[in-house]
Amino acid sequence: MPNPTPVVAPTLAEFERAHEIVAQVANVTPVLHSNFLSKQTGAEVWLKAENLQRTGAYKLRGAYHRMSKLSSAERKKGVVAASAGNHAQGVALAAKMLGIKATIFMPVGASLPKYLATQGYGATVVLEGDVFADALKAAQNYAAKKGAVFIPPYDNLDVVMGQGTVGLEILDQVQNVDSILVAIGGGGLAAGVAVAAKLKAASLGHKIKIIGVQSENTAAYVSSLKSGKLTQIETTPTIADGIAVSKPGQIPFELIKKYIDKVVTVSDDDIAKAIVALMERSKMVVEPAGAVPVAALMTGAFKPKGTTVAVLSGGNIDPLLMQKVIGHGLVASDRYVTLQIMLPDRPGQLVKTAQAIAAAQGNVVEVLHTRHGDDFDISEVELRVSIETTGAEHSARVLKALQDAGLKAKVARN
């Protein structure tokens, strides 16, 4: 099999021209200082709020830049894409702005808000298959049959340049940036930001580090960079479905190998805690894929020095998923804990339990009382109490108060 054509990185001038084109439709999103992350890390941390971009994510940038290059003949044939969310909306809006017919294939299980938003931008949406791979195959078949131009989500140099305009804006907005953290899925955003930011920083006589962040359940770049070649991995479920890619794109991979300094991973628990923290402390609604850079800072997966910018790449989170993620994040942060308490089956035990919890300022959310179970005595009852606390220390204090009251209490693990 012949070697792929070497990827030549765009020049700074090419990125700047891409920015002029992208600026016709995309907002220059704000960069907001994060007091809580700065205090936690000991570095000055800023948040590039692409979750406030039109369509709710950075994807509009690459889609519009790619489609702006189409000839009049290509535009007449229309465009087609496959996506479960953000890329679909980016292509749909870009097509509307350019007067091009867009057909988007989405898997049957795609989130309803994303489906409706894509339709709302004027695209024809076709639900095909149970997973993204099915929708992708259908989109490629449609392109071959109808002659429509396929718009890839990341493995295209024009797309990479469009996404890289995020990096140019960061250096315009924050002086002397030392490091930028960015999520990696297929790699379009990370490659674009890495090349654009490093070229611009060099033109200003400044060096900058670019850190890529992946979900540990779908860390295709970790394996590929280690082996030095594109590697297909077996992915496991992750809440960060926006970056759940099993194999890197060829073009982004070649650029990331050269321009990204380090790739780190975070767990789903880490991501959930980051989403909750961003909502509470920064008033930012961010989807799981967009929160992974913050998760890397909160966990210490990357320890920043100097001025640091975390890219919040998107905010398109389904309300039902948000509900689950918030609950998961609170549990992971020990702010919502369920205690198992084995009580003698006699009067007064519920009152004794309630008094101990109240004395420790625990807030009871839910109570389950049962006499039925295989693992406790016939003279016992099981009480499961779910409580809200302020964190791990408070949870431990509530547990100790129950134990000090002579109750057999422990944290429930299932």
C-alpha positions in Angstrom: 0.0 0.0 0.0 1.6 3.4 -1.0 2.4 5.9 1.7 0.0 8.7 2.2 0.9 12.1 0.7 2.9 14.1 3.3 0.8 16.7 5.0 2.1 20.2 4.6 1.1 22.5 7.5 -0.7 25.7 6.5 1.2 29.0 6.9 0.2 31.7 9.3 -0.9 33.8 6.3 -3.2 31.0 5.2 -4.7 30.8 8.7 -5.3 34.5 8.7 -7.0 34.4 5.3 -9.2 31.5 6.7 -10.1 33.8 9.7 -11.2 36.5 7.3 -13.6 34.0 5.7 -14.8 32.4 8.9 -15.4 35.9 10.5 -18.2 36.4 7.9 -20.4 34.0 9.9 -18.7 33.0 13.2 -18.7 35.0 16.4 -15.4 36.0 18.1 -16.3 34.1 21.3 -15.2 35.6 24.6 -12.2 34.5 26.7 -13.2 34.6 30.4 -11.0 34.5 33.4 -11.6 31.6 35.7 -11.0 32.5 39.4 -11.7 29.0 40.7 -9.4 27.2 38.2 -6.7 29.9 38.8 -6.9 29.4 42.5 -6.9 25.6 42.2 -4.0 25.3 39.8 -1.9 28.3 40.9 -1.8 29.6 37.3 -3.8 32.2 35.5 -6.5 30.2 33.7 -8.8 31.5 31.0 -11.8 29.9 29.3 -12.3 30.3 25.5 -16.1 30.0 25.3 -16.8 28.3 22.0 -19.9 26.9 23.7 -21.3 30.4 23.0 -20.5 30.1 19.3 -23.4 30.1 16.7 -24.8 26.5 16.6 -23.3 26.0 20.1 -19.9 24.8 19.0 -16.7 25.6 17.0 -17.7 23.3 14.1 -19.3 26.1 12.1 -15.8 27.5 11.5 -14.4 24.5 9.6 -17.6 23.7 7.8 -18.0 27.2 6.5 -14.3 27.6 5.5 -14.4 24.3 3.6 -17.7 25.1 1.8 -16.6 28.6 0.9 -14.0 27.0 -1.3 -16.5 25.0 -3.4 -16.9 26.0 -7.1 -20.3 27.2 -8.4 -20.8 23.8 -10.0 -20.1 22.0 -6.8 -22.5 24.2 -4.9 -25.3 23.4 -7.3 -24.8 19.7 -6.5 -25.2 20.4 -2.8 -23.4 19.0 0.2 -23.8 16.0 2.4 -22.5 15.1 5.9 -22.8 12.5 8.6 -23.0 13.6 12.2 -24.7 12.9 15.5 -24.6 16.5 16.5 -22.3 19.5 16.3 -20.9 18.9 12.8 -24.4 18.5 11.5 -25.4 21.9 12.8 -22.2 23.5 11.6 -22.7 22.2 8.1 -26.4 23.0 8.1 -25.9 26.7 9.0 -22.9 27.1 6.7 -24.9 25.7 3.8 -27.8 28.1 4.6 -25.4 31.1 4.7 -23.9 30.1 1.4 -27.2 29.2 -0.3 -26.2 25.5 -0.7 -28.6 22.5 -0.3 -27.5 20.3 2.6 -28.4 16.7 3.4 -27.4 15.4 6.8 -27.4 11.8 7.8 -27.8 11.2 11.5 -28.2 7.9 13.5 -31.7 7.0 14.6 -30.7 7.6 18.2 -29.4 11.1 17.7 -30.5 13.6 20.4 -33.8 15.3 19.6 -32.5 18.9 20.3 -29.6 18.4 17.8 -32.0 16.8 15.2 -34.4 19.7 15.5 -31.7 22.3 15.5 -30.1 20.8 12.3 -33.6 20.9 10.6 -34.1 24.4 11.9 -31.0 25.6 10.0 -32.6 24.4 6.8 -30.9 21.0 6.2 -32.7 17.9 5.1 -32.1 15.4 7.9 -32.2 11.6 7.2 -32.1 9.2 10.1 -30.1 6.1 9.1 -28.8 3.2 11.2 -28.3 2.7 14.9 -24.7 4.1 15.2 -22.7 6.9 13.6 -20.9 4.4 11.3 -24.2 3.5 9.6 -25.0 7.2 9.0 -21.5 7.8 7.7 -21.8 5.0 5.2 -25.2 6.2 4.1 -23.8 9.8 3.6 -20.9 8.5 1.5 -23.3 6.4 -0.6 -25.5 9.4 -1.1 -22.5 11.5 -2.2 -21.5 8.8 -4.8 -25.0 8.5 -6.1 -26.1 12.1 -6.2 -22.8 13.8 -6.8 -23.1 15.9 -3.6 -19.9 17.1 -2.0 -19.1 15.2 1.2 -18.0 17.5 4.0 -15.8 15.6 6.5 -15.8 16.5 10.2 -12.1 16.7 10.6 -9.9 14.9 8.0 -9.6 17.8 5.6 -7.1 20.7 5.5 -9.7 23.4 4.8 -11.7 22.2 7.8 -8.5 22.1 10.0 -7.7 25.7 9.0 -11.2 26.9 9.8 -11.0 25.3 13.3 -7.6 26.8 13.8 -9.0 30.3 13.8 -9.9 29.5 17.4 -6.2 29.6 18.1 -5.6 32.9 16.4 -8.4 34.5 18.4 -7.0 33.2 21.7 -3.6 34.9 21.0 -5.4 38.2 20.0 -7.5 38.1 23.2 -5.0 37.0 25.9 -1.4 38.3 26.1 1.6 36.0 26.5 -0.3 32.7 26.6 1.9 29.9 27.8 -0.3 26.9 27.2 -3.6 26.0 25.5 -5.7 22.9 26.4 -8.0 21.5 23.7 -10.1 18.4 23.3 -9.1 15.8 20.7 -11.6 13.5 19.0 -10.8 13.1 15.3 -8.2 15.9 15.7 -9.4 18.7 13.5 -9.8 21.3 16.2 -6.6 20.3 18.1 -4.5 20.2 14.9 -5.8 23.6 13.7 -5.4 25.3 17.1 -1.9 23.8 17.6 -0.5 24.9 14.2 -2.2 28.3 14.1 -1.3 29.2 17.7 2.3 28.1 17.5 2.9 30.0 14.2 1.3 33.1 15.6 3.2 32.9 18.9 6.4 32.4 17.0 5.7 35.5 14.9 5.4 37.4 18.2 8.6 36.0 19.6 6.9 33.8 22.1 6.7 30.0 22.7 3.5 28.2 23.5 2.6 24.7 24.6 -0.5 22.9 23.2 -2.0 20.1 25.3 -4.5 17.7 23.9 -7.1 16.0 26.1 -9.0 12.8 25.4 -11.5 10.7 27.3 -9.6 7.7 28.6 -12.4 5.5 27.1 -11.7 6.7 23.6 -8.0 7.7 23.6 -7.1 6.8 20.0 -4.4 9.5 19.8 -2.6 8.1 22.8 -2.2 4.7 21.1 -1.5 6.2 17.7 1.2 8.7 18.9 2.8 5.9 20.9 3.1 3.6 17.9 3.8 6.5 15.4 1.0 5.5 13.1 -2.7 5.6 12.8 -4.2 3.0 15.2 -7.7 1.8 15.4 -8.8 1.2 19.0 -11.7 -0.6 20.7 -13.7 2.2 22.3 -15.8 1.9 25.4 -18.8 4.1 26.2 -18.1 7.6 27.4 -20.3 10.6 28.2 -18.0 12.6 25.9 -19.5 11.2 22.7 -18.4 14.3 20.8 -14.8 13.1 20.9 -15.5 9.3 20.8 -13.5 8.5 17.7 -11.8 5.1 17.3 -9.2 6.2 14.8 -7.5 9.6 14.2 -7.9 11.4 10.9 -4.8 11.2 8.7 -4.3 14.9 8.2 -4.9 16.0 11.8 -2.7 13.1 13.0 0.3 14.2 11.0 0.0 17.8 12.3 -0.6 16.8 15.9 2.5 14.6 15.8 4.5 17.7 15.1 2.7 20.5 16.9 1.1 19.1 20.0 3.3 18.8 23.0 1.4 16.3 25.1 -1.8 14.3 25.2 -3.5 13.5 28.5 -6.6 11.6 29.4 -9.5 12.1 31.9 -12.2 9.8 33.2 -16.0 10.1 32.9 -16.1 11.0 36.6 -13.5 13.7 36.0 -15.6 15.1 33.1 -18.8 15.1 35.1 -17.2 17.0 37.9 -15.8 19.5 35.4 -19.3 20.1 33.9 -20.8 20.7 37.4 -17.9 23.0 38.4 -18.3 25.1 35.1 -22.0 25.5 35.8 -21.6 26.5 39.4 -18.5 28.6 39.3 -18.4 30.0 35.8 -22.1 29.9 34.8 -21.1 28.0 31.7 -23.2 25.2 30.2 -20.7 22.9 28.5 -21.1 19.5 26.8 -18.9 16.6 28.0 -16.5 16.8 25.1 -16.1 20.6 25.7 -15.3 20.1 29.4 -12.4 17.7 29.1 -9.7 20.5 29.1 -11.1 21.7 32.4 -11.2 18.2 33.8 -7.5 17.9 33.0 -6.8 21.0 35.0 -9.0 20.0 37.9 -7.4 16.5 38.2 -3.8 17.7 37.7 -3.5 15.5 34.5 -1.9 18.7 33.2 -0.2 21.1 35.7 -0.1 24.5 34.1 2.6 27.1 34.5 1.9 30.7 33.5 -1.1 31.9 31.5 -3.3 29.0 30.4 -6.4 28.9 28.2 -8.8 26.0 28.2 -11.0 25.7 25.1 -14.7 25.0 25.9 -15.4 23.6 22.5 -19.1 23.2 22.7 -22.3 23.6 24.8 -24.8 21.3 23.0 -25.7 19.0 25.9 -29.1 17.2 25.8 -31.2 18.2 28.9 -31.8 14.6 29.8 -28.0 13.9 29.7 -27.4 17.0 31.7 -29.7 15.8 34.4 -27.7 12.5 34.5 -24.3 14.2 34.4 -25.1 16.6 37.2 -26.2 13.7 39.4 -23.1 11.7 38.5 -20.9 14.7 39.0 -22.4 15.4 42.5 -21.8 11.7 43.4 -18.3 11.8 42.1 -17.6 14.9 44.1 -19.0 13.3 47.3 -21.7 15.9 47.4 -24.5 13.4 47.0 -24.0 10.2 49.0 -26.1 7.2 49.8 -25.6 5.6 53.2 -26.6 2.0 54.2 -27.7 1.8 57.8 -28.6 -1.5 59.4 -31.1 -0.9 62.2 -32.6 -3.1 64.9 -36.3 -3.8 64.0 -37.8 -1.8 66.8 -39.5 1.6 67.4 -37.5 4.8 67.5 -34.6 3.9 65.2 -35.7 6.2 62.4 -35.9 9.1 64.8 -32.4 8.3 66.1 -31.0 8.2 62.6 -32.7 11.5 61.6 -31.4 13.3 64.6 -27.8 12.1 63.9 -28.0 13.3 60.3 -29.5 16.6 61.3 -26.9 17.2 63.9 -24.2 16.9 61.2 -26.2 19.3 58.8 -26.8 16.6 56.2 -29.8 17.2 53.9 -31.9 14.1 53.4 -33.1 13.7 49.8 -34.4 10.2 49.6 -35.1 7.3 52.1 -35.6 3.6 51.4 -36.6 1.3 54.3 -36.9 -2.5 53.8 -37.2 -5.6 55.9 -36.3 -7.8 52.9 -32.8 -8.9 52.0 -30.6 -11.9 51.9 -27.6 -10.4 53.6 -29.0 -9.2 56.9 -30.5 -10.8 60.0 -34.3 -11.3 60.5 -34.2 -8.9 63.4 -32.7 -6.1 61.3 -34.0 -3.6 58.7 -32.0 -1.9 56.1 -32.3 1.9 55.7 -30.8 3.6 52.7 -30.6 7.4 53.0 -29.4 9.6 50.2 -28.1 12.9 51.4 -26.7 16.2 50.0 -23.4 17.4 51.5 -20.8 20.0 50.8 -18.2 17.5 49.8 -16.1 14.5 51.0 -15.3 16.0 54.4 -18.9 16.8 55.2 -20.0 13.3 54.0 -17.4 11.7 56.3 -18.7 13.9 59.2 -22.3 12.7 58.6 -21.2 9.1 58.5 -19.2 9.5 61.8 -22.2 11.1 63.5 -24.3 8.1 62.7 -21.6 5.7 63.9 -21.1 7.8 67.1 -24.8 7.4 67.7 -24.3 3.6 67.8 -25.7 2.9 64.3 -24.2 0.4 61.8 -23.7 2.8 58.9 -21.5 2.7 55.8 -21.4 4.2 52.3 -23.6 2.2 50.0 -21.6 1.0 46.9 -24.5 -0.2 44.8 
